[in-house]
């Protein structure tokens, strides 16, 4: 890993998160470069990390081992077509974090016959506790697969999925999932304020409760269902609250919402969701 040259196309928040996580874990900054059309974005990145940067996306491809496509999906086609010849001459591992852009599209834009990994990260990667779903095409070697995993393990958990279509589910679950968690924190906070707690304490307690519950679930061998039951005393406050959630069919609402996100992910990719 320490000898592979990483080249980022795009220097936004997710690129910065991955880059920062790698350097924090000991990756050599001299083996990392970044390209973007915005000089201010690159200057900010270079001020924080001693990496090479350029406004020319072709600048470092001749010695790139891993090319990370971190642009917005709507500009990825143009970015890829602008570096196609350089990529075909080098044939590095391609890693894309562009939501809704398939491997087939990336290969078409870059000229084909390339090892490509698609990744669906999420915003907690910005604080290095993200969750990323990855899929590799058949041209990705075991060594390249391990390298791709190590990039995203620097900012959190990595899960390989067996089919590219599974990334639609990853998008609906962990890609969009932080918004669901924030929404629940917001609802808890507002409820507590409505019952008389001051706003600062309501927010702090709601956030810490969500954080602590997630940490407990990640460390425990028990299922979330079992952990939930451990908090519930017969006839107690938690049991009554959970009973209300069940009466209001919370699980069905969550399933429907995640299903909507899943369907929308297919739509954005120009695909039909399976019946």
Backbone as CSV, one residue per row, in Angstrom:
resi,resn,N_x,N_y,N_z,CA_x,CA_y,CA_z,C_x,C_y,C_z
1,UNK,0.825,-1.210,0.000,0.000,0.000,0.000,0.856,1.256,0.000
2,UNK,1.973,1.239,0.725,2.768,2.449,0.899,3.431,2.892,-0.387
3,UNK,3.552,1.983,-1.395,4.224,2.362,-2.629,3.253,2.778,-3.729
4,UNK,1.983,2.488,-3.564,1.015,2.834,-4.604,0.777,4.338,-4.642
5,UNK,0.802,4.899,-5.840,0.507,6.335,-5.977,-0.984,6.508,-6.157
6,UNK,-1.588,7.327,-5.309,-3.018,7.611,-5.341,-3.245,8.983,-5.947
7,UNK,-4.162,9.040,-6.892,-4.447,10.314,-7.559,-5.945,10.582,-7.495
8,UNK,-6.323,11.674,-6.848,-7.724,12.053,-6.697,-8.131,13.008,-7.815
9,UNK,-9.215,12.674,-8.514,-9.827,13.616,-9.454,-11.046,14.187,-8.737
10,UNK,-10.932,15.431,-8.317,-11.931,16.030,-7.447,-11.346,16.195,-6.057
11,UNK,-11.599,17.330,-5.437,-10.991,17.628,-4.134,-12.023,18.157,-3.149
12,UNK,-13.221,17.583,-3.198,-14.284,18.006,-2.301,-14.200,17.342,-0.935
13,UNK,-15.296,17.396,-0.195,-15.301,16.918,1.186,-14.952,15.442,1.315
14,UNK,-15.507,14.594,0.433,-15.240,13.165,0.560,-13.797,12.842,0.202
15,UNK,-13.272,13.483,-0.833,-11.867,13.284,-1.182,-10.973,13.711,-0.017
16,UNK,-11.303,14.843,0.584,-10.528,15.339,1.725,-10.601,14.366,2.901
17,UNK,-11.776,13.792,3.127,-11.936,12.847,4.234,-11.082,11.608,4.026
18,UNK,-11.125,11.048,2.812,-10.345,9.836,2.523,-8.860,10.142,2.614
19,UNK,-8.465,11.236,1.996,-7.054,11.637,1.997,-6.556,11.865,3.420
20,UNK,-7.346,12.578,4.215,-6.954,12.839,5.595,-6.859,11.575,6.422
21,UNK,-7.798,10.648,6.209,-7.757,9.386,6.933,-6.530,8.564,6.588
22,UNK,-6.165,8.560,5.315,-4.984,7.819,4.883,-3.715,8.382,5.513
23,UNK,-3.571,9.698,5.450,-2.364,10.321,6.001,-2.314,10.152,7.517
24,UNK,-3.465,10.245,8.177,-3.513,10.031,9.631,-3.091,8.618,10.004
25,UNK,-3.322,7.664,9.081,-2.948,6.273,9.328,-1.562,5.931,8.803
26,UNK,-0.802,6.950,8.397,0.591,6.713,8.030,0.890,6.641,6.544
27,UNK,-0.111,6.863,5.700,0.167,6.838,4.260,1.043,8.033,3.895
28,UNK,2.031,7.809,3.026,2.971,8.866,2.667,2.294,9.924,1.790
29,UNK,2.329,11.163,2.239,1.721,12.251,1.480,2.391,12.414,0.115
30,UNK,3.654,12.044,0.016,4.375,12.167,-1.254,3.845,11.198,-2.307
31,UNK,3.046,10.216,-1.875,2.466,9.240,-2.799,1.011,9.555,-3.119
32,UNK,0.590,10.784,-2.819,-0.787,11.199,-3.068,-0.796,12.497,-3.874
33,UNK,-1.683,12.556,-4.852,-1.867,13.789,-5.619,-3.359,14.033,-5.807
34,UNK,-3.699,15.265,-6.145,-5.098,15.619,-6.344,-5.219,16.646,-7.460
35,UNK,-6.280,16.487,-8.258,-6.539,17.414,-9.357,-7.982,17.895,-9.283
36,UNK,-8.191,19.153,-9.599,-9.534,19.732,-9.587,-9.491,21.037,-10.375
37,UNK,-10.638,21.494,-10.877,-10.660,22.740,-11.643,-10.669,23.993,-10.780
38,UNK,-10.830,23.794,-9.463,-10.942,24.926,-8.540,-9.630,25.117,-7.789
39,UNK,-8.904,26.189,-8.093,-7.603,26.407,-7.456,-7.742,26.656,-5.961
40,UNK,-8.823,27.305,-5.545,-9.026,27.570,-4.125,-9.176,26.281,-3.340
41,UNK,-9.906,25.335,-3.909,-10.105,24.038,-3.276,-8.775,23.304,-3.137
42,UNK,-7.966,23.344,-4.193,-6.663,22.677,-4.167,-5.705,23.376,-3.202
43,UNK,-5.716,24.698,-3.181,-4.836,25.441,-2.275,-5.169,25.105,-0.822
44,UNK,-6.453,25.016,-0.518,-6.887,24.660,0.831,-6.416,23.265,1.204
45,UNK,-6.521,22.334,0.251,-6.095,20.958,0.495,-4.587,20.880,0.704
46,UNK,-3.856,21.584,-0.132,-2.390,21.544,-0.042,-1.884,22.241,1.215
47,UNK,-2.622,23.230,1.687,-2.227,23.907,2.921,-2.336,22.972,4.117
48,UNK,-3.239,22.016,4.024,-3.442,21.080,5.129,-2.574,19.833,5.007
49,UNK,-2.341,19.407,3.760,-1.565,18.181,3.524,-0.488,18.433,2.468
50,UNK,0.731,17.952,2.685,1.823,18.209,1.731,1.769,17.269,0.528
51,UNK,0.737,17.422,-0.300,0.564,16.584,-1.481,0.772,17.420,-2.734
52,UNK,0.935,16.739,-3.861,1.034,17.440,-5.134,-0.364,17.689,-5.686
53,UNK,-0.578,18.858,-6.256,-1.879,19.192,-6.822,-1.711,19.819,-8.202
54,UNK,-2.801,19.771,-8.975,-2.762,20.376,-10.303,-4.180,20.689,-10.768
55,UNK,-4.310,21.718,-11.581,-5.581,22.037,-12.223,-5.823,21.166,-13.451
56,UNK,-4.793,20.425,-13.877,-4.859,19.553,-15.050,-5.094,18.113,-14.598
57,UNK,-6.234,17.539,-14.943,-6.557,16.183,-14.511,-5.610,15.122,-15.067
58,UNK,-4.878,15.454,-16.114,-3.939,14.498,-16.707,-2.556,14.546,-16.067
59,UNK,-2.348,15.469,-15.155,-0.996,15.780,-14.688,-0.236,14.588,-14.105
60,UNK,-0.890,13.741,-13.331,-0.169,12.711,-12.595,-0.510,11.280,-13.031
61,UNK,-1.320,11.147,-14.053,-1.818,9.810,-14.404,-0.708,8.887,-14.892
62,UNK,0.357,9.445,-15.468,1.414,8.577,-16.001,2.135,7.780,-14.917
63,UNK,1.972,8.144,-13.637,2.556,7.335,-12.560,1.525,7.014,-11.469
64,UNK,0.260,7.039,-11.848,-0.829,6.738,-10.913,-1.104,5.250,-10.869
65,UNK,-1.223,4.700,-9.654,-1.608,3.301,-9.475,-3.095,3.153,-9.167
66,UNK,-3.632,4.134,-8.436,-5.063,4.142,-8.115,-5.606,5.521,-8.440
67,UNK,-6.591,5.548,-9.341,-7.219,6.808,-9.729,-8.587,6.871,-9.061
68,UNK,-8.750,7.814,-8.127,-10.002,7.949,-7.388,-10.857,9.042,-8.013
69,UNK,-12.002,8.639,-8.533,-12.924,9.581,-9.168,-13.873,10.113,-8.106
70,UNK,-13.641,11.348,-7.680,-14.392,11.945,-6.574,-15.134,13.204,-6.998
71,UNK,-15.460,13.295,-8.276,-16.222,14.448,-8.755,-17.720,14.219,-8.515
72,UNK,-18.498,15.247,-8.720,-19.951,15.093,-8.678,-20.386,14.253,-9.873
73,UNK,-21.417,13.407,-9.696,-21.842,12.516,-10.786,-22.130,13.236,-12.101
74,UNK,-22.695,14.429,-12.031,-23.109,15.117,-13.256,-21.938,15.631,-14.086
75,UNK,-20.752,15.696,-13.516,-19.592,16.152,-14.298,-18.587,15.027,-14.544
76,UNK,-18.917,13.811,-14.092,-17.948,12.714,-14.198,-17.683,12.317,-15.639
77,UNK,-18.718,12.302,-16.472,-18.519,11.907,-17.872,-17.477,12.800,-18.539
78,UNK,-17.626,14.110,-18.404,-16.678,15.038,-19.024,-15.280,14.862,-18.451
79,UNK,-15.197,14.650,-17.137,-13.888,14.459,-16.509,-13.218,13.201,-17.032
80,UNK,-13.988,12.123,-17.167,-13.425,10.861,-17.655,-12.980,10.978,-19.117
81,UNK,-13.818,11.574,-19.932,-13.470,11.694,-21.349,-12.233,12.559,-21.552
82,UNK,-11.995,13.491,-20.640,-10.827,14.353,-20.744,-9.522,13.669,-20.368
83,UNK,-9.598,12.521,-19.689,-8.370,11.814,-19.270,-8.277,10.427,-19.897
84,UNK,-9.168,10.126,-20.839,-9.250,8.766,-21.396,-7.917,8.269,-21.941
85,UNK,-7.252,9.052,-22.763,-6.002,8.596,-23.388,-4.938,8.314,-22.340
86,UNK,-4.827,9.183,-21.347,-3.833,8.989,-20.290,-4.139,7.733,-19.478
87,UNK,-5.415,7.513,-19.202,-5.820,6.334,-18.431,-5.550,5.063,-19.226
88,UNK,-5.853,5.073,-20.516,-5.620,3.881,-21.330,-4.129,3.560,-21.448
89,UNK,-3.293,4.578,-21.427,-1.851,4.342,-21.494,-1.313,3.737,-20.206
90,UNK,-1.924,4.079,-19.071,-1.444,3.628,-17.759,-2.241,2.453,-17.207
91,UNK,-3.562,2.442,-17.429,-4.504,1.439,-16.923,-4.388,1.226,-15.403
92,UNK,-4.581,2.276,-14.627,-4.554,2.138,-13.162,-5.853,1.528,-12.659
93,UNK,-5.881,1.173,-11.385,-7.132,0.793,-10.740,-7.998,2.047,-10.647
94,UNK,-9.235,1.933,-11.095,-10.184,3.049,-11.031,-11.104,2.823,-9.841
95,UNK,-11.230,3.827,-8.983,-12.152,3.763,-7.844,-13.082,4.964,-7.938
96,UNK,-14.378,4.690,-8.052,-15.361,5.773,-8.197,-16.278,5.832,-6.993
97,UNK,-16.520,7.061,-6.498,-17.491,7.248,-5.419,-18.719,8.003,-5.939
98,UNK,-18.862,8.085,-7.263,-19.977,8.831,-7.860,-21.262,8.012,-7.766
99,UNK,-22.224,8.504,-7.040,-23.483,7.793,-6.860,-24.245,7.703,-8.175
100,UNK,-24.789,6.511,-8.453,-25.648,6.334,-9.612,-24.929,6.165,-10.934
101,UNK,-23.607,6.162,-10.936,-22.836,5.989,-12.172,-22.279,4.571,-12.186
102,UNK,-22.677,3.784,-13.174,-22.320,2.370,-13.194,-20.893,2.151,-13.701
103,UNK,-20.394,0.959,-13.436,-19.071,0.576,-13.935,-19.071,0.577,-15.457
104,UNK,-20.159,0.110,-16.075,-20.245,0.106,-17.537,-20.101,1.518,-18.101
105,UNK,-20.731,2.480,-17.461,-20.612,3.868,-17.918,-19.187,4.381,-17.759
106,UNK,-18.574,4.096,-16.607,-17.206,4.554,-16.355,-16.248,3.961,-17.377
107,UNK,-16.403,2.669,-17.650,-15.536,2.020,-18.637,-15.741,2.614,-20.032
108,UNK,-16.997,2.878,-20.377,-17.279,3.481,-21.686,-16.590,4.836,-21.810
109,UNK,-16.687,5.660,-20.775,-16.113,7.001,-20.827,-14.587,6.988,-20.803
110,UNK,-14.011,5.950,-20.172,-12.546,5.879,-20.050,-11.903,4.968,-21.095
111,UNK,-12.710,4.364,-21.961,-12.143,3.565,-23.036,-12.174,2.070,-22.840
112,UNK,-12.607,1.597,-21.680,-12.805,0.165,-21.456,-11.562,-0.602,-21.030
113,UNK,-11.781,-1.902,-20.715,-10.728,-2.843,-20.326,-9.945,-2.348,-19.113
114,UNK,-10.671,-1.938,-18.064,-10.046,-1.372,-16.873,-10.550,-2.056,-15.603
115,UNK,-9.693,-2.168,-14.588,-10.170,-2.631,-13.279,-10.885,-1.484,-12.577
116,UNK,-12.146,-1.710,-12.203,-12.944,-0.632,-11.626,-13.619,-1.096,-10.345
117,UNK,-13.528,-0.275,-9.317,-14.252,-0.484,-8.056,-15.208,0.677,-7.874
118,UNK,-16.476,0.357,-7.600,-17.433,1.396,-7.216,-17.607,1.385,-5.710
119,UNK,-17.714,2.560,-5.144,-17.876,2.683,-3.697,-19.022,3.625,-3.379
120,UNK,-19.839,3.239,-2.395,-20.868,4.132,-1.862,-20.497,4.437,-0.426
121,UNK,-19.821,5.560,-0.184,-19.474,5.953,1.191,-20.618,6.739,1.812
122,UNK,-20.421,7.235,3.014,-21.416,8.148,3.604,-20.714,9.257,4.366
123,UNK,-21.476,10.266,4.756,-20.866,11.479,5.305,-20.131,11.292,6.630
124,UNK,-20.460,10.322,7.499,-19.628,10.147,8.694,-18.165,9.791,8.392
125,UNK,-17.865,9.504,7.119,-16.458,9.351,6.736,-15.681,10.624,7.034
126,UNK,-16.382,11.756,7.081,-15.719,13.030,7.376,-15.119,13.043,8.769
127,UNK,-15.648,12.202,9.673,-15.089,12.092,11.025,-14.508,10.689,11.240
128,UNK,-14.226,10.011,10.121,-13.524,8.727,10.102,-14.288,7.590,10.778
129,UNK,-15.622,7.674,10.787,-16.435,6.544,11.244,-17.564,6.311,10.228
130,UNK,-17.177,6.299,8.970,-18.130,6.095,7.898,-18.435,4.630,7.666
131,UNK,-19.328,4.385,6.712,-19.679,3.040,6.266,-19.697,3.062,4.746
132,UNK,-18.922,2.177,4.122,-18.790,2.178,2.671,-19.103,0.807,2.101
133,UNK,-19.960,0.771,1.091,-20.211,-0.459,0.341,-19.402,-0.436,-0.935
134,UNK,-18.731,-1.547,-1.273,-17.860,-1.603,-2.447,-18.234,-2.779,-3.343
135,UNK,-18.034,-2.579,-4.650,-18.186,-3.652,-5.633,-17.061,-3.526,-6.642
136,UNK,-16.461,-4.667,-7.015,-15.355,-4.679,-7.967,-15.739,-5.466,-9.214
137,UNK,-15.301,-4.994,-10.387,-15.536,-5.786,-11.590,-14.500,-6.904,-11.693
138,UNK,-14.639,-7.734,-12.691,-13.817,-8.956,-12.780,-12.356,-8.666,-13.091
139,UNK,-12.030,-7.458,-13.523,-10.641,-7.125,-13.846,-9.825,-6.688,-12.627
140,UNK,-10.490,-6.517,-11.494,-9.790,-6.096,-10.277,-9.109,-7.312,-9.649
141,UNK,-7.792,-7.226,-9.452,-7.039,-8.336,-8.865,-7.265,-8.386,-7.354
142,UNK,-6.948,-9.525,-6.715,-7.055,-9.589,-5.254,-6.237,-8.513,-4.556
143,UNK,-5.049,-8.228,-5.093,-4.206,-7.192,-4.491,-4.857,-5.813,-4.620
144,UNK,-5.429,-5.544,-5.782,-6.103,-4.261,-5.977,-7.346,-4.157,-5.098
145,UNK,-8.029,-5.276,-4.910,-9.217,-5.269,-4.052,-8.825,-4.944,-2.615
146,UNK,-7.720,-5.538,-2.150,-7.239,-5.241,-0.798,-6.833,-3.781,-0.669
147,UNK,-6.213,-3.252,-1.702,-5.791,-1.847,-1.688,-7.003,-0.922,-1.624
148,UNK,-8.027,-1.218,-2.441,-9.237,-0.398,-2.429,-9.899,-0.427,-1.056
149,UNK,-9.946,-1.624,-0.454,-10.554,-1.735,0.881,-9.793,-0.896,1.892
150,UNK,-8.462,-0.920,1.809,-7.654,-0.185,2.786,-7.889,1.326,2.695
151,UNK,-8.201,1.818,1.503,-8.460,3.251,1.336,-9.666,3.676,2.164
152,UNK,-10.717,2.880,2.097,-11.954,3.262,2.778,-11.991,2.793,4.227
153,UNK,-11.183,1.800,4.562,-11.049,1.428,5.966,-10.386,2.542,6.764
154,UNK,-9.679,3.430,6.075,-9.051,4.564,6.763,-10.087,5.558,7.267
155,UNK,-11.321,5.454,6.751,-12.383,6.371,7.196,-13.602,5.621,7.715
156,UNK,-13.435,4.336,8.058,-14.559,3.611,8.639,-14.652,2.171,8.213
157,UNK,-15.868,1.653,8.224,-16.148,0.249,7.924,-16.332,0.049,6.427
158,UNK,-15.897,-1.131,5.942,-16.025,-1.476,4.529,-16.787,-2.789,4.392
159,UNK,-17.737,-2.829,3.463,-18.467,-4.064,3.167,-18.475,-4.267,1.652
160,UNK,-17.947,-5.421,1.197,-18.001,-5.758,-0.224,-19.344,-6.407,-0.532
161,UNK,-19.984,-5.990,-1.608,-21.268,-6.573,-1.997,-21.052,-7.462,-3.223
162,UNK,-21.847,-8.542,-3.352,-21.617,-9.504,-4.429,-22.108,-9.061,-5.803
163,UNK,-22.987,-8.069,-5.855,-23.520,-7.600,-7.137,-23.550,-6.080,-7.149
164,UNK,-23.301,-5.500,-8.312,-23.298,-4.041,-8.412,-24.659,-3.461,-8.040
165,UNK,-25.728,-4.196,-8.353,-27.071,-3.710,-8.021,-27.279,-3.577,-6.519
166,UNK,-26.493,-4.313,-5.724,-26.611,-4.199,-4.263,-26.237,-2.810,-3.767
167,UNK,-25.505,-2.058,-4.586,-25.134,-0.706,-4.177,-26.354,0.208,-4.075
168,UNK,-27.440,-0.150,-4.765,-28.680,0.613,-4.595,-29.203,0.458,-3.163
169,UNK,-29.098,-0.753,-2.643,-29.535,-0.990,-1.265,-28.598,-0.314,-0.277
170,UNK,-27.290,-0.376,-0.557,-26.319,0.309,0.294,-26.604,1.809,0.315
171,UNK,-26.928,2.361,-0.847,-27.264,3.783,-0.933,-28.446,4.124,-0.035
172,UNK,-29.488,3.287,-0.102,-30.699,3.539,0.680,-30.490,3.318,2.169
173,UNK,-29.587,2.403,2.516,-29.338,2.079,3.927,-28.302,3.010,4.554
174,UNK,-27.057,2.850,4.168,-25.996,3.618,4.827,-25.652,4.918,4.114
175,UNK,-25.863,4.976,2.792,-25.588,6.229,2.089,-26.519,7.341,2.534
176,UNK,-27.818,7.049,2.555,-28.814,8.023,3.009,-29.054,7.948,4.512
177,UNK,-28.613,6.854,5.129,-28.918,6.579,6.532,-28.574,7.660,7.539
178,UNK,-27.447,8.379,7.375,-27.175,9.434,8.347,-28.313,10.444,8.469
179,UNK,-28.986,10.739,7.370,-30.117,11.679,7.437,-31.239,11.128,8.305
180,UNK,-31.455,9.799,8.242,-32.492,9.198,9.081,-32.131,9.350,10.560
181,UNK,-30.856,9.124,10.854,-30.399,9.244,12.247,-30.519,10.686,12.731
182,UNK,-30.127,11.628,11.874,-30.251,13.036,12.253,-31.714,13.409,12.479
183,UNK,-32.584,12.834,11.665,-34.011,13.121,11.800,-34.547,12.605,13.141
184,UNK,-34.070,11.431,13.552,-34.529,10.873,14.824,-33.974,11.687,15.994
185,UNK,-32.711,12.105,15.878,-32.135,12.974,16.908,-32.945,14.262,17.019
186,UNK,-33.268,14.840,15.867,-34.057,16.075,15.835,-35.413,15.881,16.516
187,UNK,-36.062,14.741,16.230,-37.376,14.477,16.825,-37.279,14.300,18.339
188,UNK,-36.247,13.583,18.802,-36.050,13.400,20.242,-35.787,14.739,20.927
189,UNK,-34.952,15.548,20.279,-34.610,16.862,20.823,-35.856,17.737,20.972
190,UNK,-36.662,17.795,19.919,-37.870,18.619,19.958,-38.859,18.130,21.011
191,UNK,-38.966,16.802,21.145,-39.883,16.247,22.141,-39.444,16.639,23.549
192,UNK,-38.132,16.564,23.804,-37.620,16.901,25.132,-37.823,18.388,25.443
193,UNK,-37.597,19.232,24.432,-37.818,20.676,24.622,-39.293,20.938,24.929
194,UNK,-40.171,20.222,24.223,-41.596,20.379,24.461,-42.023,19.962,25.849
195,UNK,-41.223,19.096,26.464,-41.517,18.645,27.833,-40.777,19.473,28.882
196,UNK,-40.113,20.564,28.439,-39.540,21.498,29.402,-38.038,21.507,29.534
197,UNK,-37.320,20.594,28.854,-35.863,20.580,28.965,-35.281,21.719,28.126
198,UNK,-34.181,22.312,28.585,-33.586,23.394,27.798,-32.966,22.832,26.519
199,UNK,-32.881,23.682,25.488,-32.505,23.235,24.150,-31.102,22.632,24.104
200,UNK,-30.153,23.248,24.806,-28.774,22.753,24.761,-28.676,21.348,25.341
201,UNK,-29.305,21.133,26.481,-29.265,19.805,27.092,-30.028,18.782,26.261
202,UNK,-31.145,19.207,25.690,-31.933,18.287,24.868,-31.113,17.789,23.682
203,UNK,-30.421,18.693,23.024,-29.604,18.285,21.876,-28.441,17.406,22.310
204,UNK,-27.730,17.816,23.338,-26.567,17.048,23.787,-26.957,15.640,24.220
205,UNK,-28.039,15.518,24.956,-28.466,14.212,25.441,-28.975,13.334,24.300
206,UNK,-29.693,13.934,23.349,-30.181,13.155,22.211,-29.027,12.626,21.364
207,UNK,-28.047,13.485,21.091,-26.893,13.067,20.286,-26.098,11.985,21.003
208,UNK,-25.821,12.189,22.287,-25.020,11.217,23.025,-25.752,9.884,23.170
209,UNK,-27.066,9.944,23.297,-27.840,8.703,23.385,-27.735,7.907,22.093
210,UNK,-27.873,8.575,20.958,-27.738,7.892,19.661,-26.321,7.359,19.480
211,UNK,-25.353,8.170,19.851,-23.943,7.764,19.721,-23.642,6.560,20.606
212,UNK,-24.103,6.622,21.855,-23.832,5.533,22.790,-24.536,4.248,22.395
213,UNK,-25.780,4.357,21.936,-26.518,3.166,21.520,-25.847,2.500,20.321
214,UNK,-25.377,3.302,19.372,-24.697,2.752,18.200,-23.399,2.063,18.603
215,UNK,-22.646,2.684,19.519,-21.395,2.079,19.979,-21.661,0.777,20.718
216,UNK,-22.687,0.765,21.564,-23.040,-0.450,22.292,-23.438,-1.560,21.331
217,UNK,-24.241,-1.223,20.312,-24.659,-2.217,19.325,-23.467,-2.769,18.548
218,UNK,-22.496,-1.905,18.233,-21.339,-2.348,17.457,-20.423,-3.267,18.254
219,UNK,-20.416,-3.112,19.573,-19.546,-3.935,20.422,-20.218,-5.216,20.912
220,UNK,-21.531,-5.244,20.879,-22.267,-6.357,21.464,-22.449,-7.501,20.471
221,UNK,-22.498,-8.709,20.988,-22.822,-9.871,20.166,-24.330,-10.085,20.095
222,UNK,-25.085,-9.318,20.878,-26.534,-9.428,20.856,-27.113,-8.599,19.717
223,UNK,-28.281,-8.997,19.240,-28.951,-8.276,18.163,-29.543,-6.979,18.697
224,UNK,-29.829,-6.012,17.802,-30.515,-4.802,18.253,-31.833,-5.114,18.972
225,UNK,-32.543,-6.126,18.510,-33.789,-6.522,19.168,-33.543,-6.933,20.617
226,UNK,-32.481,-7.719,20.852,-32.162,-8.141,22.217,-31.721,-6.963,23.076
227,UNK,-30.927,-6.083,22.499,-30.470,-4.905,23.252,-31.650,-4.011,23.616
228,UNK,-32.580,-3.882,22.691,-33.793,-3.096,22.970,-34.537,-3.689,24.172
229,UNK,-34.684,-5.000,24.187,-35.417,-5.664,25.270,-34.720,-5.477,26.612
230,UNK,-33.403,-5.361,26.580,-32.661,-5.184,27.836,-32.955,-3.819,28.476
231,UNK,-33.330,-2.841,27.667,-33.658,-1.513,28.199,-35.093,-1.463,28.726
232,UNK,-35.908,-2.389,28.258,-37.343,-2.360,28.578,-37.660,-3.163,29.836
233,UNK,-38.074,-2.479,30.877,-38.580,-3.145,32.089,-40.093,-3.314,31.952
234,UNK,-40.633,-4.447,32.408,-42.087,-4.652,32.309,-42.848,-3.527,33.005
235,UNK,-43.758,-2.894,32.263,-44.550,-1.818,32.825,-43.826,-0.506,32.971
236,UNK,-42.601,-0.412,32.441,-41.789,0.796,32.610,-41.956,1.817,31.497
237,UNK,-41.149,2.864,31.592,-41.264,3.980,30.634,-40.864,3.556,29.224
238,UNK,-39.771,2.792,29.103,-39.297,2.396,27.776,-40.315,1.497,27.090
239,UNK,-40.876,0.570,27.843,-41.868,-0.331,27.266,-43.050,0.461,26.707
240,UNK,-43.470,1.491,27.419,-44.612,2.278,26.944,-44.249,3.048,25.677
241,UNK,-43.055,3.613,25.658,-42.630,4.354,24.470,-42.503,3.422,23.266
242,UNK,-41.889,2.257,23.475,-41.728,1.301,22.381,-43.092,0.819,21.893
243,UNK,-44.008,0.622,22.815,-45.364,0.219,22.442,-46.004,1.261,21.523
244,UNK,-45.787,2.540,21.810,-46.338,3.591,20.944,-45.697,3.532,19.545
245,UNK,-44.374,3.345,19.516,-43.710,3.218,18.217,-44.304,2.057,17.425
246,UNK,-44.548,0.949,18.103,-45.100,-0.218,17.421,-46.534,0.036,16.961
247,UNK,-47.314,0.711,17.785,-48.682,1.047,17.397,-48.699,1.948,16.157
248,UNK,-47.726,2.861,16.101,-47.644,3.785,14.971,-46.918,3.167,13.768
249,UNK,-46.530,1.884,13.918,-45.904,1.114,12.835,-44.600,1.754,12.350
250,UNK,-43.734,2.078,13.308,-42.451,2.697,12.970,-41.648,1.836,12.001
251,UNK,-41.588,0.533,12.252,-40.794,-0.349,11.392,-41.293,-0.310,9.949
252,UNK,-42.619,-0.234,9.778,-43.176,-0.176,8.428,-42.860,1.152,7.747
253,UNK,-42.877,2.229,8.505,-42.532,3.536,7.952,-41.073,3.552,7.499
254,UNK,-40.184,2.995,8.332,-38.760,2.947,7.984,-38.550,2.090,6.735
255,UNK,-39.213,0.936,6.680,-39.082,0.061,5.510,-39.565,0.762,4.242
256,UNK,-40.670,1.484,4.344,-41.200,2.201,3.180,-40.258,3.318,2.737
257,UNK,-39.701,4.042,3.708,-38.784,5.143,3.385,-37.513,4.622,2.718
258,UNK,-36.946,3.554,3.264,-35.740,2.972,2.670,-36.064,2.406,1.286
259,UNK,-37.256,1.847,1.140,-37.683,1.374,-0.176,-37.792,2.500,-1.183
260,UNK,-38.285,3.638,-0.743,-38.367,4.807,-1.632,-36.978,5.276,-2.056
261,UNK,-36.048,5.289,-1.118,-34.674,5.694,-1.435,-34.039,4.712,-2.421
262,UNK,-34.305,3.432,-2.214,-33.806,2.375,-3.103,-34.334,2.559,-4.522
263,UNK,-35.633,2.803,-4.637,-36.229,3.016,-5.961,-35.648,4.258,-6.636
264,UNK,-35.468,5.314,-5.854,-34.924,6.551,-6.403,-33.486,6.363,-6.877
265,UNK,-32.727,5.530,-6.184,-31.361,5.245,-6.603,-31.337,4.604,-7.989
266,UNK,-32.253,3.682,-8.231,-32.375,3.082,-9.565,-32.747,4.138,-10.599
267,UNK,-33.714,4.996,-10.243,-34.162,6.028,-11.176,-33.023,6.953,-11.579
268,UNK,-32.216,7.353,-10.585,-31.106,8.270,-10.857,-30.048,7.624,-11.750
269,UNK,-29.956,6.290,-11.686,-29.004,5.568,-12.528,-29.588,5.246,-13.897
270,UNK,-30.851,5.652,-14.126,-31.499,5.369,-15.398,-31.882,3.911,-15.550
271,UNK,-32.113,3.233,-14.424,-32.441,1.813,-14.437,-33.829,1.586,-13.848
272,UNK,-34.401,0.419,-14.166,-35.682,0.029,-13.606,-35.441,-0.838,-12.378
273,UNK,-36.028,-0.492,-11.235,-35.871,-1.362,-10.061,-36.582,-2.685,-10.284
274,UNK,-36.030,-3.791,-9.780,-36.701,-5.080,-9.943,-38.051,-5.087,-9.248
275,UNK,-38.986,-5.815,-9.829,-40.344,-5.870,-9.274,-40.350,-6.661,-7.966
